[in-house]
Amino acid sequence: MAIHVDETNRTFHLQTDHTSYIFQVLAHGILGQVYYGKKIHVKPQYNELLKREMKTDTPAYSLDEPAFQLGDIKQEYSDTGTGDFRRPAYQVTQSNGSRITDLKYDHYEVEQGKQRLAGLPSTFDDNDDGAETLIVHLTDELIQLDLELSYTVFPHQDVIVRSANFKNHGLETVTLNVAHSAQLDLPDDRYDLIQFAGTWARERHLIRTPLRSGIQAIDSVRTTSSPQQNPFMMLARPNTTDDSGDVFGFNLVYSGSFLDQVEVDQWNVSRVLVGINPSEFDWQLAPDKEFQTPEAILSYTADGMNQLSQQLAAFYSEHLVNAKYRRMERPILVNNWEATYFDFNDDKLLAIAKQAKQLGIEMFVLDDGWFGHRNDDHTSLGDWFVDPKKLPKGIGSFADEVHGLGLEFGLWFEPEMISIDSELYQQHPEWLIHTPERRATPGRNQYVLDFSRPEVVDYIYGLMSQVIQETKLDYIKWDMNRYITEMFSPALPADRQLEMPHRYILGVYSLYERLTQAYPDVLFESCASGGGRFDLGMMYYAPQAWTSDDTDAVERLKIQFGTSYGYPQSMMGAHVSAVPNEQTGRVTSLDTRANVAFYGAFGYELDISKMPEAESEEVKQQVAFYKEHRALYQFGKLFRLDSPFDGDGNVMSWVVVDDEQNHAIATRYQLLNHPNAPYDRLHLRGLDPDKQYRVNNGTATYYGDELMNAGIFIGSEFDDTAAVKQSADFSSRRFIIDAVNK
């Protein structure tokens, strides 16, 4: 049993295999947070953990209870304006302008399993993995507003999923100004905030800073989760490493504007809020209507950040990703974009496809430029029908030729966008998001469709469906190359314009839901100028995402390493591209480029039809190697060994290990070579200490504890007594570790 309730003391104790989450109904029906951390015994109550002192600078809840002060209580879901001056979990404006509410505990219920949310991506327990759901009901009797706080416990992955559902049973409309998915009040502030920040082509770099008094927040107001800040964050004790120590992880199953906030108060209590960004958000809740927040993911471990990442990866695999793709090996693909850009015809494309077949590649993906009259990035978005000048026999005929080669076929779409130079704009200029009588700001020479309007979603669904059916499509790369500006919809009244950002995301989810339900065999890959929408909301529909538009192997080390903290490697689209690299101008070896891209959904992003014979043979060997080890690379347990964010960042290494601890692959990357370098060793993780292993099919055997504690000797990149023939910079070394007796 995962949920324990003491009826007398109204204590709720949620237990996973290794953690406890406890809260209690306090005086006046207010929910108080008691404990979240390492698993402890179930008791009727935890009075020691609820002790507090009366503070002279904090208002009391009532005259006859001077010691009951909301500003001094660790709360479970706090309100506005009743003595707690920290940022609230919710705020409701009523018809008289008041923002004061009084939601009190009413009752609870426990359900077995976990149901999906309607209209939102969400977690589930379709395989009876022991999940239990607690729903706590609170009500404000004056305005007849009900709140359902939902907690689902996934015991075997040490995850708790939270959300809130507001229901208006009153006679008047109220407005939600703030509606977070989860709040967690931690008893102290001795944590480092770990966030994953960046920008286009430099996404998800790890930044670690100690908490301080006041508010620290990461957020997005771009109507995407954004490359600037990712919605995944961690709170770790200062001494926590990848291998040991306390760490909390927080993530949001949402793809729009979000807020992750930590507020440290005057008593050093740390309040965590996770949810939709209150900036540019309101929601009018009419009588008999409800508002469901996205789900927030909470996870804790006392065993370091590698363990946190692994339990989250296991959780996403079992309880978020479409079951079809849970352990399905992702196909090796070649994308034509960097090979041809907009300048192609069917002969050019087929030359790439035929060579792909020769090299063992499994899928050909036709990127931007196949539709309308799109010869550059100024035109045709929204016109999802083939350009006959490029593909005169039609997109279906071209797809048949690709399929005839024995390859799968994929297409690029940017469904949410519109060009001024398009048939769609000529027919429906009102569908372009803009503010009346104001200048519309272009981004990448394009604009955004109003997906808050169901008719727009219907139209795009019809066009995409036709293409999917005509091509018998296997894969869609769903791109989004700009953020939303001049947010306004003529379909909404003036007092509901702040609903539009959330309604837009609901429209995106609606299109995804309809397409994935109608075409369950199509593999979707999310993309937003690369990693601009790398989030759990997208993962629910698209089990892999283009990690970054930056394909330089050196830059990808930090991008993929940072991403690995919150997301599994099976989600990371990672390709080998041409050199000099388009984003950095850097030249790296084909071997290093592949060794970086292997840790993800692998592919190529260059003109393989024009490669020298020696490189073609090397690619053929890479493809064969990846196929042999694909399941391990995509679904193996990942351990980070050396971080590119530590020290001078010159070395990075990690290892993937299978569930039986029989097979592992470690890779060490070194950016710059050093003359007469000191000795170095690579210390592995995740092996069975009592098993014996061979490294790179050598004759010597090593116990797992030896490889983990003593390590593998790393020699120089070249013999520095000999003449240097080529650079040893940007090098990589791969170690294949196999158990001798499995």
SVG drawing of the C-alpha trace seen along z (x, -y; Angstrom):
<svg xmlns="http://www.w3.org/2000/svg" viewBox="-26 -51 87 69">
<polyline fill="none" stroke="black" stroke-width="0.4" points="0.0,0.0 1.4,-3.4 -1.1,-5.7 -1.6,-5.6 -4.3,-7.7 -4.8,-8.2 -8.5,-9.2 -8.3,-10.4 -5.3,-12.8 -6.1,-13.4 -2.6,-12.6 -1.6,-11.5 1.6,-9.5 2.5,-8.7 5.2,-6.1 7.3,-5.0 9.9,-2.2 12.5,-4.7 10.7,-7.9 8.0,-9.4 5.8,-12.4 3.6,-13.5 1.1,-16.2 -1.7,-16.8 -4.9,-18.6 -4.2,-21.4 -6.6,-23.7 -9.3,-25.4 -9.0,-22.8 -5.7,-24.1 -3.2,-21.5 0.2,-21.5 3.3,-20.0 5.1,-17.7 7.9,-15.9 9.3,-14.8 12.5,-12.8 14.0,-9.4 11.4,-6.8 10.3,-6.7 7.9,-4.6 4.1,-5.2 2.8,-6.7 -0.6,-8.2 0.9,-11.7 4.2,-13.5 3.9,-16.2 7.6,-16.7 7.8,-17.7 4.9,-20.2 6.3,-22.1 6.5,-25.9 6.8,-29.1 4.7,-32.2 6.4,-35.0 5.8,-38.6 5.9,-39.8 3.5,-37.3 -0.4,-37.8 -2.4,-35.2 -5.2,-33.3 -7.7,-34.4 -7.6,-36.3 -8.1,-33.2 -5.3,-31.3 -2.3,-33.7 0.2,-30.8 -1.6,-29.7 0.1,-31.8 0.0,-31.0 3.2,-32.8 5.0,-30.4 3.5,-27.2 4.8,-24.9 1.7,-24.7 0.6,-22.3 -1.2,-24.7 -1.2,-28.3 -3.6,-31.1 -3.4,-34.9 -3.8,-37.7 -4.6,-35.8 -1.3,-36.2 1.1,-34.3 3.0,-36.9 5.0,-34.4 4.0,-33.8 0.8,-31.7 0.0,-28.5 -3.2,-30.0 -5.2,-33.2 -8.8,-33.8 -10.5,-37.1 -14.2,-37.2 -17.0,-39.4 -16.5,-42.0 -12.8,-42.3 -11.7,-40.4 -8.7,-38.0 -9.3,-36.4 -10.5,-32.8 -10.9,-30.2 -10.4,-26.8 -10.8,-24.3 -10.4,-20.5 -13.6,-18.7 -12.8,-15.0 -10.5,-12.7 -10.7,-9.6 -8.1,-7.0 -8.2,-5.4 -6.1,-2.5 -4.0,-3.4 -3.8,-6.6 -6.1,-7.9 -5.1,-10.3 -6.2,-13.9 -8.6,-15.1 -7.1,-17.6 -3.7,-17.6 -0.7,-15.3 -0.4,-13.3 1.0,-10.3 -0.8,-7.0 -0.5,-3.5 -1.8,-1.2 0.4,1.7 -0.8,1.9 2.6,0.9 1.2,0.3 0.2,-3.4 -2.3,-4.8 -4.0,-8.2 -5.1,-10.4 -7.6,-13.2 -8.0,-15.7 -11.1,-17.9 -11.2,-21.5 -14.0,-23.9 -14.7,-27.6 -18.3,-27.7 -18.8,-31.4 -18.2,-31.3 -18.8,-27.6 -15.4,-27.0 -14.0,-23.5 -10.4,-22.4 -9.2,-18.9 -5.5,-18.3 -4.4,-15.1 -1.4,-13.0 -0.4,-9.9 2.3,-7.7 4.4,-5.7 6.2,-3.6 8.8,-1.7 10.2,-4.8 10.0,-7.0 7.9,-9.6 4.9,-11.6 2.7,-13.4 0.7,-16.3 -2.0,-18.6 -4.9,-20.8 -8.4,-21.0 -10.6,-24.0 -14.4,-23.6 -16.9,-26.5 -20.2,-25.4 -21.2,-28.9 -23.5,-31.3 -20.9,-33.8 -17.8,-33.6 -14.5,-33.8 -11.1,-34.4 -8.0,-32.3 -5.0,-34.6 -2.5,-32.0 -3.0,-28.2 0.2,-26.2 0.4,-22.5 2.4,-21.9 3.8,-23.5 6.4,-22.1 7.6,-23.9 11.0,-22.5 12.1,-23.1 15.5,-24.7 17.4,-26.5 20.6,-24.4 20.3,-23.6 21.8,-24.4 19.4,-25.3 20.4,-23.4 18.9,-24.7 19.5,-24.1 19.8,-27.3 21.0,-28.6 19.7,-29.9 19.3,-28.6 22.2,-26.3 23.4,-26.3 20.6,-24.7 20.4,-23.1 23.8,-24.1 24.0,-23.2 24.1,-26.1 24.4,-25.5 23.9,-28.2 23.2,-28.2 19.8,-29.3 19.6,-32.7 17.0,-34.7 14.3,-35.9 13.0,-34.6 14.9,-32.6 13.0,-31.6 13.4,-30.0 10.6,-30.6 9.4,-31.2 6.9,-33.7 7.5,-32.7 4.5,-30.3 7.1,-27.5 9.1,-25.9 12.0,-27.6 15.8,-27.0 16.5,-29.8 15.3,-27.9 14.1,-24.3 11.2,-23.4 13.3,-20.7 15.2,-21.8 16.8,-20.2 17.4,-21.1 20.5,-19.4 22.5,-19.6 25.8,-21.4 27.8,-18.2 25.5,-16.2 27.2,-14.8 26.2,-12.5 27.0,-9.5 25.8,-10.5 23.7,-12.9 20.2,-14.3 18.5,-15.7 14.9,-16.7 13.8,-16.8 10.9,-18.9 9.4,-18.9 6.2,-20.0 4.2,-18.1 3.6,-21.2 4.9,-22.9 3.9,-26.6 5.0,-29.4 6.0,-28.0 7.4,-29.0 9.7,-27.1 10.2,-29.2 12.0,-28.8 11.3,-31.4 13.4,-31.4 11.6,-33.2 12.9,-34.9 12.8,-31.5 14.9,-29.8 11.9,-27.8 12.2,-27.1 8.9,-27.3 8.9,-25.6 6.2,-26.4 5.8,-24.7 3.2,-25.4 1.9,-27.7 3.5,-31.1 1.1,-33.5 2.5,-36.3 0.1,-36.7 -2.3,-34.2 -5.9,-34.5 -8.7,-32.0 -12.4,-32.9 -14.1,-30.0 -17.8,-30.2 -20.4,-28.4 -20.3,-24.6 -16.9,-24.8 -13.5,-23.5 -9.9,-24.2 -7.3,-21.5 -3.6,-22.4 -0.9,-20.4 0.8,-17.7 4.0,-18.3 6.6,-15.6 8.3,-15.3 11.1,-12.9 13.7,-12.5 16.7,-10.3 19.4,-10.2 21.8,-8.6 22.8,-11.4 21.9,-12.8 22.7,-9.8 20.1,-7.9 17.5,-10.7 18.0,-10.7 17.7,-7.0 14.4,-6.8 13.0,-9.6 14.0,-7.9 12.3,-4.6 9.2,-6.6 8.9,-8.3 9.3,-5.0 6.6,-3.3 4.2,-6.1 4.5,-8.9 5.7,-7.8 3.3,-6.0 3.5,-2.3 4.3,-1.6 7.6,-3.5 8.4,-2.5 11.3,-0.2 11.0,-0.4 14.4,-1.1 14.4,-4.3 15.3,-4.1 18.6,-5.4 17.8,-8.2 19.3,-10.6 17.9,-14.1 18.4,-16.0 18.4,-19.5 22.1,-20.3 22.7,-18.3 20.4,-20.3 18.6,-23.0 15.8,-24.3 17.6,-23.4 16.5,-19.9 14.6,-17.8 13.6,-14.1 16.9,-13.1 19.0,-14.7 16.9,-13.3 16.8,-9.8 20.6,-9.8 20.8,-10.4 18.1,-7.7 19.8,-5.1 23.1,-5.7 21.4,-5.5 20.2,-2.0 23.7,-1.0 25.1,-2.2 22.4,-0.4 20.5,-3.6 16.8,-2.8 14.9,-6.0 15.0,-9.0 13.6,-12.2 12.6,-15.0 13.0,-18.3 11.8,-21.9 11.0,-23.0 8.8,-20.2 5.5,-22.2 3.8,-25.3 6.4,-27.2 9.0,-27.3 12.4,-28.1 13.4,-30.1 12.1,-30.8 9.8,-33.6 6.9,-31.6 4.3,-28.9 4.0,-27.9 0.5,-26.7 0.3,-25.4 0.9,-21.7 0.6,-20.4 3.5,-19.4 5.5,-21.7 5.2,-20.1 8.3,-21.9 10.4,-20.0 8.5,-16.7 6.5,-16.6 5.2,-13.1 3.8,-14.1 4.7,-13.5 2.9,-10.1 4.9,-8.9 8.2,-10.0 7.3,-8.3 6.6,-5.1 10.0,-5.3 11.7,-5.7 9.6,-2.8 10.5,-0.8 14.2,-1.0 13.3,0.6 13.5,-2.6 11.0,-4.3 9.9,-7.8 9.6,-10.9 8.5,-14.5 9.1,-17.9 6.1,-20.0 5.8,-23.3 2.0,-23.0 1.7,-26.0 3.1,-28.6 1.9,-30.7 3.7,-32.8 2.3,-36.1 3.2,-34.7 0.9,-31.7 -2.5,-30.6 -3.6,-30.1 -3.0,-33.7 -4.8,-34.9 -7.8,-32.9 -7.7,-33.5 -5.6,-36.5 -7.5,-36.6 -5.9,-33.3 -2.5,-35.0 -1.8,-35.9 -1.5,-39.7 -3.0,-42.6 -5.4,-44.8 -4.0,-48.1 -0.5,-47.1 2.6,-46.0 3.0,-42.2 6.6,-41.1 8.0,-38.5 10.4,-35.8 12.4,-33.8 10.3,-35.6 7.2,-33.9 4.2,-34.2 2.1,-32.0 -1.4,-30.6 -4.1,-31.1 -4.3,-27.5 -6.7,-28.8 -9.3,-28.6 -10.6,-25.0 -11.3,-25.8 -7.6,-26.4 -6.6,-23.1 -9.3,-21.4 -7.9,-22.9 -4.3,-21.9 -5.4,-18.4 -7.1,-17.9 -4.0,-18.9 -1.6,-16.8 -4.0,-13.8 -4.1,-13.9 -0.3,-13.9 0.1,-11.2 -2.3,-8.9 -0.9,-9.7 2.7,-9.0 2.0,-6.1 4.2,-8.2 6.4,-6.6 7.8,-9.7 7.0,-13.4 9.5,-16.0 7.2,-18.7 9.1,-22.0 8.3,-25.4 10.8,-28.1 9.7,-31.1 7.9,-32.3 4.6,-34.1 4.4,-37.9 1.4,-40.3 -0.6,-37.7 -4.3,-38.4 -7.2,-36.4 -10.3,-38.0 -12.1,-34.8 -11.9,-35.8 -13.6,-38.7 -11.5,-41.5 -11.7,-40.2 -10.5,-36.7 -7.4,-37.6 -5.1,-36.4 -6.5,-32.9 -5.0,-32.8 -1.5,-31.5 -2.9,-28.4 -5.6,-27.9 -3.0,-28.0 -1.1,-25.2 -4.3,-23.2 -4.8,-23.6 -1.3,-22.2 -2.1,-19.3 -5.4,-18.8 -3.7,-18.4 -1.1,-16.1 -3.8,-14.0 -5.9,-13.7 -2.9,-12.8 -1.4,-10.2 -4.8,-8.6 -5.6,-8.5 -2.1,-7.4 -0.6,-5.4 2.2,-4.0 3.7,-7.4 6.7,-8.3 6.7,-12.0 9.9,-14.0 9.4,-17.3 11.5,-20.3 11.4,-24.0 14.4,-25.6 16.1,-22.6 15.6,-22.3 13.1,-25.1 10.3,-22.7 12.3,-19.9 9.7,-19.1 7.4,-16.3 4.3,-17.7 5.9,-17.1 7.3,-13.7 3.8,-12.4 3.1,-12.7 6.5,-12.7 8.8,-10.2 12.0,-11.9 13.0,-15.5 15.6,-17.3 18.0,-18.1 19.5,-21.2 20.1,-22.7 23.7,-22.8 25.2,-19.6 28.8,-20.3 30.2,-17.4 32.0,-19.5 29.0,-21.8 26.7,-18.7 28.7,-17.3 27.4,-20.0 24.0,-20.1 23.4,-16.3 25.1,-16.0 22.9,-18.7 19.8,-17.2 20.6,-13.8 19.8,-15.1 16.1,-15.4 15.5,-13.3 16.5,-9.9 18.8,-9.4 16.1,-7.8 14.4,-11.2 17.5,-13.0 17.7,-13.3 21.5,-13.3 23.0,-13.3 26.3,-13.3 26.7,-16.4 29.3,-17.7 32.4,-19.6 33.4,-22.4 30.3,-22.5 27.6,-24.9 27.1,-26.4 30.7,-26.7 33.0,-26.1 34.8,-23.5 36.3,-20.4 36.0,-17.1 36.6,-13.6 33.8,-11.4 34.6,-9.0 34.1,-11.6 31.0,-12.9 29.5,-9.5 30.6,-8.7 28.7,-11.8 25.6,-11.1 25.4,-7.4 24.0,-8.5 20.5,-9.2 18.2,-8.6 21.0,-8.4 21.1,-9.7 23.0,-11.7 22.5,-15.3 24.8,-15.6 25.1,-14.7 26.0,-11.1 25.8,-10.8 28.9,-12.9 31.1,-11.4 34.5,-10.0 34.6,-6.2 36.7,-5.9 34.1,-8.0 31.2,-6.0 32.8,-2.9 33.3,-4.4 29.6,-5.4 28.6,-1.9 30.6,-0.5 29.1,-3.1 25.6,-2.2 26.4,1.5 27.9,0.9 25.0,-1.3 22.5,1.4 24.3,4.0 24.3,1.8 21.3,-0.4 19.1,0.9 21.9,0.2 22.6,-3.3 18.9,-4.3 17.6,-2.5 20.6,-1.5 21.1,-3.0 23.1,-6.1 25.8,-7.1 27.6,-10.4 31.3,-10.1 33.2,-13.3 31.3,-16.5 32.1,-19.1 30.7,-21.7 33.4,-21.0 36.9,-22.5 38.2,-23.5 35.6,-21.3 38.3,-19.6 37.1,-16.0 33.6,-14.5 32.7,-10.9 29.7,-8.7 28.7,-5.0 25.5,-3.1 24.9,0.3 22.2,2.9 19.7,4.0 21.6,7.3 25.0,5.6 26.4,7.8 27.1,5.2 28.2,1.6 29.7,-1.1 31.7,-4.0 33.0,-6.9 35.5,-9.5 35.8,-12.8 38.8,-15.2 38.6,-18.6 42.3,-19.6 45.3,-17.4 48.2,-18.1 51.9,-17.4 53.5,-15.1 50.1,-14.7 49.8,-13.3 48.3,-9.8 44.5,-9.6 42.0,-6.8 38.4,-6.4 36.3,-5.1 33.2,-3.3 29.8,-3.0 26.9,-0.6 28.8,2.7 28.3,5.8 31.3,5.6 31.5,9.4 31.3,10.1 34.4,10.3 34.5,8.2 36.6,7.9 37.3,4.4 37.3,4.0 37.4,7.7 40.8,7.9 42.2,11.1 42.5,9.7 39.6,9.8 38.7,7.3 36.2,7.5 33.5,4.9 34.7,3.3 38.2,3.0 36.8,1.1 34.7,-1.1 37.1,-1.9 40.6,-1.5 39.4,-2.4 40.8,-2.1 44.1,-3.6 43.9,-6.4 47.1,-6.9 48.2,-9.8 46.4,-10.5 49.6,-9.9 53.3,-9.0 54.8,-12.4 58.3,-11.1 57.1,-10.8 56.2,-13.4 52.6,-14.6 50.8,-13.9 47.4,-15.2 45.6,-17.0 44.6,-14.9 42.2,-17.6 38.4,-16.8 39.2,-13.1 37.0,-10.3 37.7,-6.9 35.1,-4.1 35.3,-1.2 33.0,1.8 32.7,3.8 31.3,7.3 30.8,9.8 32.8,13.0 30.2,15.3 26.7,13.9"/>
</svg>
